[in-house]
């Protein structure tokens, strides 16, 4: 990989921001400062339009790019009130439904509308709330990125940078996808569906779990299971929740590493316990040819040493690549159904 740094190619790099909304060459920093703008003493070409406001109940177009190309980097930052109230969507090649549909914060592993640091390879969250994504996102015809503010109030000071390169492709390519789900498990059905109804060929590359614990004691005995290409029984079973996320014996403390982590845990008087975990299947992707389903069980312990099915509040983000077209996602939960407890 290192030799790529000194190779010269015919690729071109572009970057979209509030200062250059189209990312076109020679089109950045053209805004003229108003009499109230902090750059009014300096004039055009300085820091005149570094951010935008997200209008209430409106979807804002961040990027609309003709292909072929690859989004190589996304950076965003905004007040925490946007994390669950705003929805990030990405559409490929003029498709009618998004391939990415996730609450803004959850996509960057900052779940529950809370801010905390994440130090991983594809996602990094740095002080104070700098959201960074290095997931490569190829497209052939068009890439459209939007963020929708579903709250009743305008959200000011939304900063963003979306970098992409022009690149041609031969044959099929696998497109980036990401989906958010939330469910309340029960004693009768102590299982949360992370991903289901995926049809096509691709590979699964990541999981984020935001777990709101509604029972006393240890909560992570449940297994993560992968059902590949229509399997009735899963061929890949991880032995426990903390095991899947690279820990052991009940975690003990938080951590954040290149491919897996448990970056957030809160246990305070007057609050239900909350946990956030991530696992990136970058060196160990889960390949599928026809379909994929991914689940996680919610299990604790009864006093007699048997497993206790748990009623917990689970939200998840799944990340995968597949050849289009993709199956429609489930109906996205309304804003009040996304709020944490």
C-alpha positions in Angstrom: 0.0 0.0 0.0 2.8 2.4 0.8 4.0 2.5 -2.8 0.6 4.1 -3.7 1.9 7.3 -2.1 4.6 7.9 -4.7 2.7 6.7 -7.8 1.3 9.4 -10.1 -2.0 8.6 -11.8 -4.6 10.4 -13.8 -7.1 10.5 -10.9 -8.5 13.8 -9.8 -9.5 14.9 -6.2 -12.4 17.1 -5.4 -13.9 18.2 -2.1 -17.4 19.6 -1.2 -17.9 21.9 1.7 -20.0 24.9 2.6 -17.3 27.0 1.0 -17.5 25.0 -2.2 -20.9 23.4 -2.4 -20.3 21.7 -5.8 -16.7 20.7 -5.3 -15.9 22.0 -8.7 -12.4 23.3 -9.6 -11.8 27.0 -9.1 -15.2 27.4 -7.4 -14.3 27.6 -3.7 -14.3 30.6 -1.3 -16.5 32.8 -3.6 -18.9 34.0 -1.0 -18.9 37.8 -0.4 -19.2 38.6 3.4 -22.2 40.5 4.6 -21.8 43.5 7.0 -22.5 41.0 9.9 -20.0 38.4 8.7 -16.8 37.9 10.8 -14.8 38.1 7.5 -16.2 41.5 6.7 -12.8 43.2 7.3 -11.0 40.6 5.1 -13.4 40.2 2.1 -14.0 37.4 -0.3 -11.6 34.4 -0.2 -11.4 34.2 3.6 -13.5 32.3 6.0 -16.9 33.6 4.9 -19.2 30.5 4.7 -17.6 27.7 6.7 -20.9 26.1 7.7 -24.7 26.0 7.0 -27.9 25.9 9.1 -30.2 22.9 8.9 -33.7 24.2 8.4 -36.4 22.6 10.6 -38.4 19.8 8.9 -36.2 20.0 5.8 -33.8 17.8 3.9 -30.6 19.5 2.9 -28.5 18.4 -0.1 -24.9 18.2 0.9 -23.5 16.6 -2.3 -24.7 15.8 -5.8 -21.9 14.4 -7.9 -21.8 12.8 -11.3 -19.8 9.7 -11.6 -17.8 7.6 -12.0 -15.9 8.1 -8.8 -15.4 7.2 -5.1 -16.2 9.2 -2.0 -13.0 8.7 0.0 -13.7 10.8 3.1 -16.5 12.5 5.0 -16.1 14.9 7.9 -19.0 16.5 9.8 -19.6 18.3 13.1 -22.7 19.8 14.6 -24.4 20.2 18.0 -25.4 17.0 19.8 -29.1 17.8 19.4 -28.7 16.8 15.7 -27.3 13.3 16.4 -30.7 11.5 16.6 -32.9 14.2 15.2 -31.1 14.3 11.8 -30.9 11.5 9.3 -28.0 10.9 7.0 -28.9 9.4 3.6 -26.8 8.5 0.6 -28.2 7.5 -2.8 -26.2 5.8 -5.6 -26.9 6.1 -9.4 -30.3 7.8 -9.2 -31.8 4.9 -7.2 -35.3 5.7 -5.7 -34.5 4.6 -2.2 -31.3 5.3 -0.2 -28.5 2.9 0.3 -27.5 4.6 3.6 -30.2 5.7 6.0 -29.0 6.2 9.6 -29.3 8.8 12.3 -26.4 11.2 11.9 -24.7 10.4 15.2 -25.2 6.6 15.0 -23.5 6.4 11.6 -20.4 7.7 13.4 -20.8 5.5 16.4 -22.0 8.3 18.6 -25.3 6.8 19.7 -28.0 7.9 22.2 -27.5 11.5 21.0 -24.3 11.6 23.1 -20.8 12.6 22.2 -17.7 10.4 22.9 -14.4 9.6 21.2 -13.9 6.7 18.8 -10.5 5.7 17.6 -10.9 3.2 14.8 -9.8 2.7 11.2 -12.9 3.6 9.2 -14.6 5.9 11.8 -12.9 8.4 14.1 -14.6 10.8 16.5 -12.3 13.3 17.9 -12.6 16.2 20.4 -15.1 17.8 20.4 -17.4 15.9 18.1 -15.4 15.8 14.9 -17.1 13.0 12.9 -14.7 11.3 10.3 -15.6 8.5 7.9 -13.0 6.7 5.7 -15.4 4.1 4.3 -14.7 4.1 0.5 -17.9 4.6 -1.4 -17.7 4.0 -5.2 -20.4 4.9 -7.6 -20.7 4.8 -11.4 -23.4 7.4 -12.4 -24.2 9.6 -9.5 -23.7 10.1 -5.7 -26.2 12.1 -3.7 -25.7 12.8 0.1 -28.4 14.5 2.2 -29.1 15.2 5.8 -32.6 15.8 7.0 -33.4 17.8 10.2 -36.6 16.2 11.4 -36.9 18.4 14.5 -39.1 21.4 15.1 -36.1 23.8 15.3 -33.4 25.0 13.0 -30.0 23.6 13.8 -27.2 26.1 13.2 -23.5 25.6 12.6 -23.4 22.4 10.6 -19.9 21.9 9.1 -19.1 19.3 6.5 -16.4 18.1 4.1 -17.0 15.4 1.5 -14.0 14.4 -0.6 -14.2 12.3 -3.7 -12.0 11.2 -6.7 -12.9 10.7 -10.3 -12.3 7.1 -11.2 -13.5 4.7 -13.9 -14.6 1.1 -13.3 -14.8 -2.0 -15.4 -17.6 -4.5 -14.7 -19.7 -4.7 -11.5 -18.8 -2.8 -8.3 -20.1 -3.3 -4.8 -21.8 -0.2 -3.4 -21.6 0.9 0.2 -24.8 0.4 2.4 -25.7 1.2 5.9 -29.0 0.6 7.8 -30.3 1.5 11.3 -32.7 -0.5 13.3 -34.2 -0.4 16.8 -36.3 -2.9 18.7 -37.4 -3.9 22.2 -36.6 -7.5 22.9 -38.8 -9.6 25.1 -38.7 -12.8 27.2 -40.7 -14.5 24.4 -38.3 -13.2 21.7 -35.0 -12.1 23.1 -33.4 -11.3 19.8 -32.7 -8.1 17.9 -32.4 -8.1 14.1 -29.3 -6.2 13.0 -29.9 -6.8 9.3 -32.4 -8.8 7.2 -34.0 -9.1 3.8 -30.7 -8.3 2.0 -30.8 -9.7 -1.5 -27.9 -9.9 -3.8 -24.1 -10.5 -3.7 -21.8 -8.7 -1.4 -19.9 -8.6 1.9 -20.8 -7.5 5.4 -18.2 -5.1 6.9 -19.4 -3.7 10.2 -21.8 -3.6 13.2 -22.6 -0.9 15.8 -24.8 -1.7 18.8 -26.3 0.8 21.2 -27.7 -1.1 24.1 -30.0 0.3 26.7 -30.2 -2.1 29.6 -33.5 -2.6 31.4 -32.6 -5.5 33.6 -30.1 -5.9 36.5 -26.9 -7.8 36.2 -24.9 -8.9 33.2 -26.6 -8.4 29.9 -24.2 -9.8 27.3 -24.5 -13.6 27.1 -26.3 -13.4 23.7 -24.7 -14.5 20.5 -24.3 -12.7 17.2 -25.4 -15.0 14.3 -25.0 -14.7 10.6 -27.5 -16.5 8.3 -25.9 -16.6 4.8 -27.7 -17.3 1.5 -31.0 -18.4 2.9 -29.7 -20.6 5.8 -32.2 -21.9 8.3 -29.4 -22.3 10.8 -26.5 -19.8 11.1 -23.2 -20.9 9.9 -21.3 -18.2 11.8 -22.0 -17.9 15.5 -20.1 -15.7 18.0 -20.0 -17.0 21.5 -21.2 -13.9 23.4 -21.8 -10.2 23.0 -18.5 -9.0 24.4 -16.7 -11.8 22.5 -18.0 -10.6 19.2 -16.8 -7.1 19.9 -13.3 -8.3 20.8 -13.5 -8.2 24.6 -13.9 -11.0 27.2 -15.4 -11.7 30.6 -17.9 -8.9 30.7 -15.6 -6.2 29.3 -14.6 -4.6 32.6 -13.7 -1.2 31.0 -14.1 0.7 27.8 -11.7 0.6 24.8 -11.4 1.7 21.2 -9.2 0.0 18.7 -8.7 -0.1 14.9 -11.3 -2.8 14.2 -13.4 -3.2 17.3 -14.3 -1.4 20.5 -16.5 -0.7 23.5 -16.1 3.1 23.6 -19.0 4.1 25.8 -20.6 2.9 28.9 -22.6 4.8 31.5 -23.8 3.5 34.8 -25.1 6.4 37.0 -27.7 6.7 39.7 -31.0 7.7 38.2 -30.1 6.5 34.7 -30.5 3.1 33.0 -27.1 1.6 31.9 -26.1 2.4 28.3 -23.5 0.6 26.2 -22.1 1.3 22.7 -19.9 -1.3 20.8 -18.5 -1.5 17.3 -17.0 -4.3 15.1 -15.5 -3.7 11.7 -15.2 -6.8 9.5 -12.5 -5.2 7.4 -9.8 -7.9 7.6 -12.5 -10.6 8.1 -15.6 -9.7 5.9 -18.6 -11.9 5.8 -19.3 -12.8 2.1 -22.7 -13.7 0.8 -23.9 -14.6 -2.7 -27.7 -14.4 -2.5 -28.9 -13.1 0.9 -27.9 -12.2 4.4 -29.5 -12.0 7.9 -27.7 -10.9 11.1 -29.1 -11.1 14.6 -28.0 -10.6 18.2 -29.5 -12.3 21.2 -30.2 -10.6 24.6 -29.4 -12.9 27.4 -28.4 -12.6 31.1 -28.5 -15.0 34.0 -31.2 -16.4 36.3 -30.1 -17.0 40.0 -30.0 -20.8 39.2 -27.3 -20.4 36.6 -29.5 -20.7 33.5 -29.8 -18.0 30.8 -32.4 -15.3 31.4 -34.1 -13.8 28.3 -33.9 -10.0 28.6 -36.2 -7.2 27.7 -33.8 -4.5 26.5 -33.8 -1.6 24.1 -31.4 -2.3 21.2 -30.4 0.0 18.3 -28.0 -1.1 15.6 -26.2 0.1 12.5 -25.2 -2.5 9.9 -22.6 -1.7 7.2 -22.1 -3.7 4.0 -21.2 -3.6 0.4 -23.3 -5.2 -2.3 -24.0 -5.1 -6.1 -27.1 -3.0 -6.8 -30.1 -3.1 -6.8 -30.7 -3.4 -3.0 -34.0 -4.4 -1.4 -36.0 -1.5 0.1 -35.2 -0.8 3.8 -37.8 -1.1 6.5 -39.8 2.0 7.2 -37.6 4.5 9.1 -38.7 5.2 12.6 -40.1 8.6 13.4 -38.1 11.1 15.4 -39.8 10.4 18.7 -39.3 6.7 18.3 -35.5 7.3 17.8 -35.0 9.3 21.0 -33.1 7.5 23.7 -34.6 6.6 27.1 
